[in-house]
Structures are given as structure tokens and as C-alpha cells.
Amino acid sequence: MTTSTTRTDLWKDLRTQAARLHSAHLRELFAADPQRFAAFSVTAEGLLLDYSKQRIDGSALALLRALWQACDGPSWTARMFAGEPINHTERRAVLHTALRRAPDQPVFCAGCDVMPEVAAVLAQMRSFCQRVHQGQWRGASGAAVRDVVNIGIGGSDLGPRMATQALGACRVPGLKLHYVSNVDGAHLAATLADLEPASTLFIVASKTFATQETMQNAVSARRWLTAALGEAAVARHFVAVSTNLPAVAEFGIDPANAFAFWDWVGGRFSLWSAIGLPLALAVGFDNFERMLAGGRAMDRHFLTAPVDANLPLTLALLEVWNTDFLGAPTRALLPYSQSLEFLPRYLQQLEMESNGKRVDRDGRALDHPAAPILWGEVGTNGQHAFFQLLHQGGRLVPCDFIACREPDQPLPGHHAKLLANCLAQSQALMLGKTLTEARAELLAEGIDAARADTLAPYRVFPGNQPSTTLLLPRLTPYTLGQLIALFEHKVFALGVLWNIDSFDQWGVEYGKQLAGRLLPMIEGKAAVAGLDASTAGLISACRAC
Ligand code: F6P
């Protein structure tokens, strides 16, 4: 069976457009239209999105925009913002936008206005941050907090970790943030090696408070702390963020030090909730609120901007074009900002956990691939690693460049070089270099004609590699909020266009189930039985050492 989306005439028309544009070279598109940059770029909310280097033209774009209407995009958007349970497999609302909404604008979930609860937790976070920053929150032996360790994984780790790095320029002095996620004991052990129990605060962050990795790390951290300071110290050194407050209490964390959030906040959308507590500690609550304001501005933009000037929607439509019509199985995310070092990892969860799906909203198998494989690295580092393949590897890899006009760390001499590299890469990927140009270049270097003929093929670049460039004025809490919400809405819009539920993650569950079954066998508490030969062989090998 196929999805209704693919059956539409629009989808067929788009295939025809793709066949037409498949052989067109971006060089030719630019040569044919000197206004191409103006026609295929949007400036909104202070952000500039240049998508003129995408293999798209006006006719294809018009069809893609019509697809959004045909998929009832505006009505799905209204339903999400209104708190309807659009995550239908889990029967949950998708209301991360309520976390950054103006407090005087009610939003109802199952008949209840959620805004008072949101405001109450934000107030609790503000007060906690103040107490820690002003040295009023003391450890069991009276020491002020110097190190905060966030224990969480996935959405309970990647967002605050990414944002803490991104906003390094706003760091509150005297407080160091650490993030532990992996169940590999090496992660926790390496983090604790340099810390003093007396001045360390742990945040156990888990929506479910049942995730194996997080609970194991929390138990080990607690053992480390109590070995030095005794059981009674737990209340002064552990706080928790969760939707599962009974489990928090059972772990021994004082309910007064538990920060709640709600099942209508998806893990990968939870940075705006109390999951952002380590970030708020790192950069101060005022900066956390500025980030919320940036997210709120992007919500407004997504809701109100017309289709042709809508940043998240434009990114989503380009992704559908590249993935489903040009056949690109992957996309590279290339932030030219060291501060955005963790953005690729964060977006991997946001995009691939949301839209890496095989069935549509009616449970029918998709007949077209959904989310592309996202990967990436900061520029200029990536240039010296995998860019060779982007230029000459013969694969179609759409690239997202992200850059800031102004640096967040103004060391003289650096930023112009960073920008020059970013722009040069998207230009080179677009233009390429012909055999004639390569040969002429070699001759101009003084190389003789015979050798130039030999070497020229090595210096040919096919070009025509599509890219977008997103230019931020500067990386600040506000623009970071805009950036994250921009990608969140892009993910949502893609779910609508692909007719999938972007808010469940059943694909992650199967591995967890099997790990639960294998654990007693690896620990030697159960017989190795009922397994395939490979898994049984590997378990025996693990047990032998
Ligand atoms: O990876 C699956 C997942 O459920 C994510 O969606 C979530 O962010 C992560 O695990 C962590 O879950 P929790 O916050 O419940 O510990």
C-alpha cells in the first residue's frame, strides 16, 4: 500500500519537475538568472536563508508549496499549537511550544490550561539558579557548588549539552557544567576523576526516570558521593528533572528538589522545559529566558509568515525535494561556528528519531524514504576530513551551512577567515571546475601542456552539489532559541508532508527490549539459550574474558 501523499497529482508533477531539473547544472541556473539570490533567499526575524544554491526553480518550488496546502499543513500546525493529541500512537499532545509561550496566553491539554504549571516550574528553576549562583545552595559539608553534573541521555542530554557549548560566551563564572550520558562507566569515571564530592551537584534528568543508562549512572554517582559524605548528603547533592515524580522520590531525591515536566513534552523537544536546568545554571536564568524568547519568536514566524517567506517550511520543502525527488539519502550539517560543535549530534536525534519512520499515520508502509541520514561537523574542521568526498566523491549530498555574521568570541583575525571558508565551500560545491578550467589553471601555473593534460582530470570538480546557507547575526541565547525552534518546526512540517507521526520513537524500543533480555546472560545470571548463533557466540566470548 502507498501513502495518500504520494498518490496525489502534485507528487507526480514534482517527479516530472525533478526529471527536468536533474540534468540542469547550478552554474547554468545562476547564469540564466542574475537575480537568483534575491529570488531564492528569505530574510526573516533577522536570519537570512540563502537557498539559491539548491537545484530548484520557481515551478518546482510552487508545486512544493502547493504540497504543504494539499497536506493540510496549516491545519496540522494549528492542531499542534492548540494541544490536540497529534502524537496519535502515544495519544499525546505535542506542546513544547507551550514551554516558551507568553504566560498570559492559555493553552489547553485534555481540558486543562497548562500555562500555570509551566510558569510554576520556570519560577522554581529561577529560584534554584539564584540560590546556586549566589552560593546560598550549600552541599552537605557547607561548600558552595562548583561543579554540576547532568546525568541523562538522548533528549535529556543532547539539548542542554549542545546549548551549554553554544552559549559558552555567557557562562556564569565559577560554575562548571559536565554531562554524563553513556552507560560505559568510563564516561562517569572520567568526569568524576577531577571533581570534589563536597562541591558537586548532580542533576538526574530523565523523562521516564527508568532509562537504564541514566539510572545506572545515577546509582554510581550516588555511591561516589555517599562514600565521601554519607547517605544524608544525597538531599543536598542530587536534584532531578522528570515527569515521573514517584520514581524520583523512590530514588531518594527530596521531592522539593524535583523539577517536573509533562508527557506532552517529547524528549528531543525538551530543552525548553526543566531539562534545560543545567543550561540555566551554566548561563544564568535570564539568558535561559532569552532563549525561550527566541523560540517564541520563531513560533510566531512559523505560524504567521506566508509560505514563500517561511523559514522552517522552506527548509522542510527543500528536504522533501532533495530526498524524495533528487534521491539524496543523506544531508550534511556544517556549522561554521565552534560553539555549535554539538549541533549536528543534537539535530541527529531531533530529525532522525522524529522522522526516521517506515509507516504513515495509518500504519501503511511508506513507498518513499523519509528522513535522510544527517551527519556533520563544524567548519573549518570538516574541510580537512570529509569535504574531499563532497567535492569529488560522486555522491549527491545536500549541505546546510550555518554561519554568524559576528563572532561570539572576538579574537582578532579569526572570523573573516572562518566566513571566507564557509562561503568558499558552498561556492566551490555549487560551481565545480571544468576540465578546460583545470587545464588552463595548470598552464597558468607554468606546467607544460603534456603534464597539464595528465593532471587536469584530477582537478575537475563536478560541482552542482546543492546547499543552503543560514546566516545568523550572532550566536546569542535569543538567536540560539530561534535556531532550535526553526529546526523543530522543520521536523514537524516534514512529518506533515510525509504523513508520519514525528513524535513517537518505537524504533528505539526494540534494542532496549533485547538488551534487557541479554543482560542476565552476560552477567552470568541466566543460561545462554534461545538465541541465534551469532549473539550466543558473542555472549560466550564476552563471558570468557
Ligand atoms: O532514545 C529514546 C529516548 O526515549 C529518547 O526519546 C529520550 O530522549 C531518551 O530516550 C531518554 O529518555 P529519558 O529522558 O526518559 O531518560
Residues whose N, C-alpha, C, O or C-beta is under 5 A from the ligand:
A	BS01	F6P	I153 G154 G155 S156 A205 S206 K207 T208 F209 T211 T214 G267 R268 Q505 V508
